[in-house]
């Protein structure tokens, strides 16, 4: 095993593609322009529809696509044809390329299965899973194969001209909670960092050169020390964020966001890295003015590059986070869209990939 690790260290690390370097510059400079709005699985399905060409609940409400589209590739590790949300990877690939071609950004999360139990990401029945995939662990070789399949997918994201689409990858997220098998109470800090390092090194060994990496805990950290407790390293991470949802009342949400934003801004400045609200939302958005009176005040005063709300599920009732035509918050979302500070696809199509 030491010999294998030594050989891996001798492999030349691929440099980033020019387009991926440009995305990092764009993310860093974006707060001078405004805040990009994003939506998970936006062009794949929505309320009452699935797979319609060119359709998007966000676009149906405001006339424009989100500047950021988020996708998940859970089950790519299994060699499956469809993701955990039952979307073909060919379709996901097509929509990622389409978003890049319109000048927007793509970010990817990975809700991969539990390699020990065969359960999903939320299977927390075993506290030895992370240790089992690290070097020397019983699942290590299998897990390297999982990373290889994920790497192949990342490298397959290419335009017709052969340009690799830049991706902001967000694995091992919300680790400060304990609802994923890589979460706070399921592993220790050293093993969590080692999981990140192994993922990064293996992807680089596989020649992946079109991916930036995001670190996104939840709102649990109370200060910068707690935020960085399991931080894998400046050489790995390109963007800092956190995930936060509104579960209680407005004041509770705003207080939580404000606390986490202050930490995020502090760490971002110290490390000279762009920051973002990597996941947020209010399920079913029952507040008709949530966009302008809650979300906008939550983000307006911080130098974040983007904000992403979660998906509009077509297979679960009352599991949606963006408006659709006729929704109680649709009119307010148009007001949110009209704010000079919010950026959608048409706003960033000539800005995001500009090079210095």
C-alpha positions in Angstrom: 0.0 0.0 0.0 2.7 2.6 0.8 4.3 1.9 -2.6 1.0 2.5 -4.4 0.5 5.8 -2.5 4.0 6.8 -3.4 3.3 6.1 -7.0 0.2 8.2 -6.9 2.1 11.2 -5.6 4.5 11.0 -8.5 1.6 11.4 -11.1 1.6 14.9 -12.6 -1.4 16.9 -11.5 -3.4 18.1 -14.5 -3.8 21.9 -14.7 -7.3 23.3 -15.0 -8.8 24.0 -18.4 -8.9 27.7 -19.4 -12.7 27.7 -19.1 -12.5 26.3 -15.6 -9.9 28.8 -14.5 -12.2 31.5 -16.0 -15.1 30.2 -13.9 -13.1 30.6 -10.7 -12.3 34.1 -11.7 -15.9 34.7 -12.5 -17.1 33.4 -9.1 -14.5 35.6 -7.4 -15.5 38.7 -9.3 -19.3 38.1 -9.4 -20.2 39.9 -6.1 -19.2 43.2 -7.9 -22.0 42.4 -10.4 -24.6 40.9 -8.1 -25.8 37.5 -6.8 -26.5 34.7 -9.2 -29.7 32.8 -8.6 -29.7 29.0 -8.9 -32.2 26.1 -8.8 -31.6 22.4 -8.4 -32.7 20.1 -11.3 -34.3 23.2 -12.9 -34.6 22.0 -16.6 -35.2 18.3 -15.8 -38.7 18.4 -14.3 -41.1 20.6 -12.3 -44.6 20.9 -10.9 -46.8 18.9 -13.3 -44.2 18.1 -15.9 -41.0 16.1 -16.7 -38.5 16.3 -19.6 -40.2 19.0 -21.6 -37.7 20.5 -24.0 -36.5 23.9 -22.8 -38.9 24.0 -19.9 -38.2 25.4 -16.5 -40.5 26.4 -13.7 -38.3 29.4 -13.0 -38.3 30.5 -16.7 -42.1 30.0 -16.8 -42.5 32.5 -14.0 -39.9 35.2 -14.9 -39.0 34.6 -18.5 -35.3 33.6 -17.9 -33.4 30.5 -16.8 -31.4 30.5 -13.5 -27.8 31.7 -13.8 -26.8 28.6 -11.8 -28.2 25.1 -12.3 -27.5 22.4 -9.8 -27.6 18.6 -10.5 -27.0 15.5 -8.5 -25.2 12.4 -9.8 -26.0 9.9 -7.1 -25.9 6.3 -8.5 -23.2 7.2 -11.1 -21.0 5.2 -8.8 -23.1 2.1 -9.4 -22.7 2.3 -13.2 -26.4 3.0 -13.4 -28.1 4.7 -16.4 -30.2 6.9 -14.1 -29.6 9.1 -11.1 -31.1 8.5 -7.7 -33.9 10.9 -8.8 -34.6 8.7 -11.8 -33.1 11.0 -14.5 -30.9 9.5 -17.2 -27.3 10.7 -17.0 -27.5 11.4 -20.7 -30.2 13.9 -20.0 -28.3 15.5 -17.2 -25.2 15.7 -19.4 -27.3 17.3 -22.2 -28.7 20.0 -19.8 -25.3 20.7 -18.3 -23.9 21.4 -21.7 -27.0 23.5 -22.6 -26.5 25.6 -19.5 -22.9 26.2 -20.3 -23.7 27.2 -23.8 -26.1 29.8 -22.6 -23.4 31.3 -20.4 -24.6 29.9 -17.1 -22.9 27.9 -14.4 -23.3 24.3 -13.4 -22.8 22.8 -9.9 -23.0 19.1 -9.0 -23.6 17.3 -5.7 -23.2 13.6 -5.1 -25.7 11.8 -2.9 -23.9 8.4 -3.4 -25.0 5.2 -1.8 -23.6 3.8 1.4 -20.8 1.5 0.3 -21.0 -0.7 3.4 -24.7 -1.3 3.8 -25.9 -0.8 0.2 -28.4 1.8 1.6 -28.6 5.4 0.4 -26.7 8.5 1.5 -29.0 8.9 4.5 -28.3 5.4 5.8 -26.4 6.2 9.0 -26.7 2.8 10.6 -22.9 2.1 10.5 -20.3 4.5 11.9 -17.4 2.7 10.1 -18.2 3.6 6.5 -15.8 6.4 5.9 -12.9 4.4 7.5 -13.9 1.4 5.3 -13.3 3.4 2.1 -9.9 4.9 3.0 -6.6 3.1 2.2 -6.5 -0.2 4.0 -10.2 -0.3 4.5 -12.3 -3.2 3.3 -14.2 -1.1 0.7 -11.2 1.0 -0.5 -10.7 -0.7 -3.9 -14.4 -0.7 -4.6 -14.7 2.9 -3.7 -11.8 4.0 -5.9 -13.9 2.4 -8.7 -16.8 4.6 -7.7 -14.6 7.7 -7.9 -13.4 6.5 -11.3 -17.0 6.3 -12.6 -17.7 9.7 -11.3 -14.5 11.0 -12.8 -15.4 9.6 -16.2 -18.8 11.4 -16.1 -17.1 14.7 -15.2 -14.7 14.3 -18.2 -17.6 13.4 -20.5 -19.2 16.8 -20.0 -18.2 18.3 -23.3 -19.7 20.6 -25.9 -20.0 19.5 -29.6 -16.7 21.4 -30.1 -15.0 19.2 -27.5 -14.7 21.9 -24.8 -15.0 20.5 -21.3 -17.8 22.2 -19.3 -16.5 23.7 -16.1 -18.2 22.2 -13.0 -18.3 23.3 -9.4 -18.4 20.0 -7.5 -19.8 19.8 -4.0 -19.3 16.4 -2.5 -19.3 15.5 1.2 -21.7 18.4 1.9 -23.6 19.2 5.1 -21.0 17.2 7.1 -21.6 19.2 10.2 -25.0 17.5 10.5 -25.3 13.7 11.0 -27.9 12.7 8.4 -25.3 11.4 5.8 -22.9 8.5 6.3 -20.0 11.0 6.1 -21.6 13.3 8.8 -20.3 14.7 12.0 -21.2 11.8 14.3 -20.5 9.1 11.8 -16.7 9.8 11.4 -13.9 11.7 12.9 -12.3 14.9 11.5 -9.1 13.2 10.3 -11.0 10.5 8.4 -13.3 13.1 6.9 -10.4 15.1 5.6 -8.8 12.0 4.3 -12.0 11.2 2.4 -11.8 14.6 0.7 -8.1 14.2 0.0 -8.6 10.7 -1.5 -11.4 11.9 -3.7 -9.4 14.9 -5.0 -6.2 13.0 -5.6 -8.0 10.2 -7.4 -9.9 12.6 -9.7 -6.7 14.4 -10.5 -5.0 11.0 -11.2 -7.9 10.3 -13.6 -7.1 13.5 -15.5 -10.2 15.5 -14.3 -9.3 19.1 -15.2 -12.7 20.8 -15.5 -13.8 20.7 -11.9 -13.6 23.2 -9.0 -14.5 22.1 -5.5 -16.9 23.6 -2.9 -16.9 23.1 0.9 -20.4 23.4 2.3 -21.3 22.5 5.9 -24.6 23.3 7.4 -25.4 26.1 9.9 -24.2 24.1 12.9 -20.8 25.8 13.2 -20.9 28.7 15.7 -17.6 30.3 14.8 -14.8 30.1 12.2 -12.9 27.4 14.2 -15.9 25.1 14.1 -16.5 25.9 10.4 -13.0 24.9 9.5 -12.8 21.9 11.9 -13.0 19.4 9.0 -11.7 21.7 6.2 -9.6 19.5 3.8 -7.2 22.2 2.7 -6.7 25.4 0.6 -5.2 23.4 -2.2 -8.4 21.4 -2.6 -11.2 23.9 -2.0 -12.0 26.7 -4.4 -15.3 28.0 -3.0 -16.7 28.2 0.6 -20.4 27.9 1.3 -23.0 26.6 3.7 -26.5 25.1 3.4 -29.5 26.5 5.3 -33.2 26.0 5.0 -36.1 27.8 6.6 -37.9 25.3 8.9 -39.2 27.7 11.6 -40.3 31.3 11.4 -38.8 34.1 9.4 -36.8 35.6 12.3 -35.2 32.2 13.1 -34.2 31.7 9.5 -32.7 35.2 9.2 -30.8 34.9 12.5 -29.3 31.6 11.4 -28.4 32.9 8.0 -26.9 36.0 9.5 -24.7 34.1 11.9 -23.5 31.7 9.2 -22.9 34.5 6.7 -20.7 36.4 9.1 -18.6 33.3 9.6 -18.5 32.6 5.9 -17.5 36.2 5.0 -14.8 36.1 7.6 -13.3 32.8 6.4 -13.7 33.8 2.8 -11.7 36.9 3.3 -9.0 35.1 5.3 -8.6 32.5 2.7 -9.2 34.7 -0.3 -11.9 32.4 -1.7 -15.3 33.1 -3.2 -18.3 32.4 -1.0 -21.9 31.3 -1.7 -25.2 30.1 -0.1 -24.9 26.7 -1.7 -28.4 25.4 -0.7 -31.4 27.1 0.8 -35.1 27.3 0.5 -38.5 27.2 2.2 -40.5 24.1 1.3 -43.7 25.0 -0.6 -42.9 28.7 -0.1 -46.1 29.4 1.8 -45.0 33.0 2.3 -46.2 35.1 -0.7 -43.5 37.6 -0.2 -40.6 35.3 0.8 -38.4 36.2 -2.1 -38.2 39.9 -1.5 -38.9 40.1 2.2 -37.0 37.1 3.5 -34.4 35.7 1.0 -33.3 39.1 -0.3 -32.7 40.6 3.1 -30.9 37.4 4.1 -28.3 37.7 1.3 -28.2 41.3 0.1 -25.5 42.5 2.4 -23.0 39.8 1.9 -20.5 39.3 -1.0 -21.8 35.9 -2.1 -21.4 34.7 -5.7 -24.6 32.8 -5.9 -27.6 31.3 -4.0 -29.3 28.0 -5.0 -32.7 26.8 -3.9 -33.6 23.1 -4.0 -35.6 21.2 -6.5 -39.3 21.2 -7.6 -40.0 17.5 -7.2 -42.4 15.9 -9.6 -42.7 12.7 -7.7 -43.3 14.1 -4.2 -46.2 16.2 -3.2 -45.4 19.5 -1.5 -41.6 19.2 -2.1 -40.7 22.2 -4.0 -38.6 25.3 -3.4 -39.0 27.5 -6.5 -42.3 29.1 -7.8 -44.3 27.9 -10.7 -47.0 29.7 -12.7 -49.9 30.4 -10.4 -48.0 29.8 -7.2 -48.7 32.2 -4.3 -45.2 33.6 -4.4 -44.9 33.8 -8.2 -45.6 37.6 -8.4 -43.0 38.3 -5.6 -40.5 36.1 -7.5 -40.8 38.4 -10.5 -40.1 41.4 -8.2 -37.1 39.4 -6.9 -36.0 38.8 -10.5 -36.3 42.5 -11.3 -33.9 43.5 -8.5 -30.6 44.8 -10.0 -28.7 42.7 -7.5 -30.2 39.3 -8.7 -28.6 37.7 -11.7 -30.2 35.2 -14.0 -28.9 33.5 -17.2 -29.3 36.4 -19.5 -27.5 38.6 -17.0 -24.3 36.5 -16.8 -24.0 35.1 -20.3 -21.2 37.5 -21.2 -19.7 37.9 -17.7 -19.1 34.5 -16.0 -16.4 33.1 -18.2 -14.5 36.3 -19.0 -10.8 35.9 -18.6 -8.4 38.4 -17.0 
